[in-house]
Amino acid sequence: MSDLFSVAQAKQFIGTPESDFLLDLVASVMQTQPTEPVWKWAERHVWLDEKMSAKPGQYNSSFTPWTREWQELPLRPEVREGVFMKSSRTGVSEAALNILRWMPDNWPGNALYSINSDKKAREVGERRILPSVQKIAGAQMTDDENDATLSRISLKNMDIMISGSGSDGPFMEIWYRLIILDELEKHIVSQGTTTYDRAKSRQTDVTDGLLLALSKPEDAGGVIDLKYINGTQKKFLVPCPRCDQRIEFLTKFLVANHCKEDSGWNLQRVVAETYYQCQLCQQPIHEHEKRAMVNAGVWVPTPEAQRRRPPNGNYVPPEPGVESYQISDLYSLFERVNWGNLMKMWLQSNVINPTEEAKKYFRMNHEGMPWENETYSITKETVQALQAGRVEEQMIKAADGTESRVRVQLGESFRLAYRHGQFSSPLPFRPAMLFVTIDKQWDHLKYMVCAWNSDAENFLVDLGRLSDEDQLNDLRTRPYYVAGRSQPEYIFSGLLDSGHRRDEVYRACIKHQTTACAIHPAGWQLHPCRGEGKHEEYRGRLSRLMTDYIDGQEIAVRMFFDHGLKNEIYIGQMQKRKAPRLWLPLDYPAELENELTAEIYDKSANKWVHEKIKRGPNDWGDCLKYQYGGLQEFREELKSLPLPD
């Protein structure tokens, strides 16, 4: 072949799609190793619109300076894995997406973004990945519209896969230079294998591959917790403006004691006046000083003696090449989670209206730390300890510091108001509310009536069995006599479990709500209810309202987070005997004791388990659960009850 012929052929080749592809390919191969951190690049190139951010505008890392080191990991070839155990408002996800946006023009190579569900993956792809890649890396986009979808973006020099954690395909198809596992704790585990394990298998032969995993934690020993433990366990330390020593922001050093008044906590003052007290110099630090502090913060590995350990208690040394980070909302510059609002939320979940689920939600979502599960076994002794009038020995400390053992009576004893449907004993006090909960089975109903006082103490005063819904009329009009009073009290309202024979339950509730009688002239407020698993509406709460229909008529159904309510009664009320107390009568039947111990906590599955064949029914356990479900709704009303005669 002559030189003249080769030159002619080359000239014909110039400008064709094939030549453009090869030139782009050569350019990417010849690309030098980038030196500018991703966050600096993002501050020039990334615009966050209304769909991407609550505060639209140019990306500004000074709002989330703790994410800078996270965004520098691609420039550190010795790092193979980055793990971020985070709280809810820390900007870590956006920082990870910045790396994805930066790659086409700076560090090309196939990338995978995987989040917990396909629906969530499509949302992130549509709002936060595809538009920004099209804008920033437009030169690398092809002319084929099929190359820019919500599941796969095929650029000239790399592919970006966007997937839900339940999809096996993306973990089997190609190699990846970068893998991002967002909300890892909620990822689907397939055949005992986590997406983290599958992701690592796709980077085995990639010399500079980087795996990033980020998530709010859930229970101790969860996947993000264990991966964090496996790494450097870095904490973000900031300089105190008073003593200039570096500290970690922790909830226990928020101060709002001065906002507690005679009538209780003034939450408006809590929001406005909470400050942070430096744990080293004990001087106050105010919210307006936080931005300068966090922008001067540095990541520091946890010292060996203080490293977090897995639930088995074993020491785990940091694995080479694994950087792990943890941060809380106390660092956040978002107004909704400033120190005052965080203190308000902590008081609401831990002091004012404490429930295990609310405490857990604050711990995981705002402190960014796992919930430490404890193993509880509800025994007959646990139930017996709930009897009012019980005498126990307790250690009492005197003013001089000496301790002595004394016998103490807990509460005033009382008896069931009715036994087997027959009057037995008057109530020892006038209740703020009499509330009934009914567990529906296929061929019978079991009920429980509790007397609540204005302090939200709960006294079990009646329980029994009904053959069908028609016998509810007896409960509706049953008089509960009060010692020293001539006028009886009646059941004000209640909940009927609709988990079995839903239609029968709905019709019974509507009938009682719309039927007047002398005692309940506006109808009897009996409402359907049902337990369920997690739901996005809960967010630390235990109940929600759901609208349903029967015979063309709308009906409101009280839905309860089953696991959370069981934690509340079995752990909070029964095991810990927390205030306001649950009190049982002296003469409760042995059957109640059996039913309240029928459920066991399976730590490995992190749930309460009821094996009816082995342990018998737990119907009254469900009734008690729904009593505390109802409390979520009428707690505030109790404070103004009972009404004067």
ABEGO torsion letter per residue (X at the ends): XBAAAAAAAAAAABGBAAAAAAAAAAAAAABBBBABBAAAAAAAABBBBAAABABBEBBBAAABAAAAAAAAAAABAABABBBBBBBABAGAAAAAAAAAAAAAAABBEBBBBBBABAAAAAAAAAAAAAAAAAAAAAAABBABAAABBAABBBBAABBBBBBBAABAAAAAABBBABBBBBGAAABBBBGGBBAAAAAAAAAAABAABBBBBBBBBBBBGBAAAAAAAABAGBBBBBBBAAAGBBBBBBAAABBAAAABBAAEBBAAAAAAABBBBBAAAGBBBBAAAAAAAAAABBBBBBBAAABBBBAAGBBBBBBBGBBBBBBBAAABABAAABAAAAAAAAAAAAAABBBAAAAAAAAAAAAGBBBBBBBBBBBAAAAAAABBGBBBBBBBBBAAGBBBBBBBBBEBBBBBABBGGBBABBBABBBABBBBBBBBBAABBBBBBBBBBAAGBBBBABBBBBABAAAAAAAAABBBBBBGBABBBBBABBBBBAABGAAAAAAAAAAAAABBBAABAAEBBBBBBBBBBBBAAAGGBABBBBBBBBGGBBBBBBBBBAAAAAAAAAAAAAAAGBOBBBBBBAABBAAAAAAAAABBBBAAAGBBBBBAAAAEBAAAAAAAAAAAAAAAAAAAAAAAOBBBX
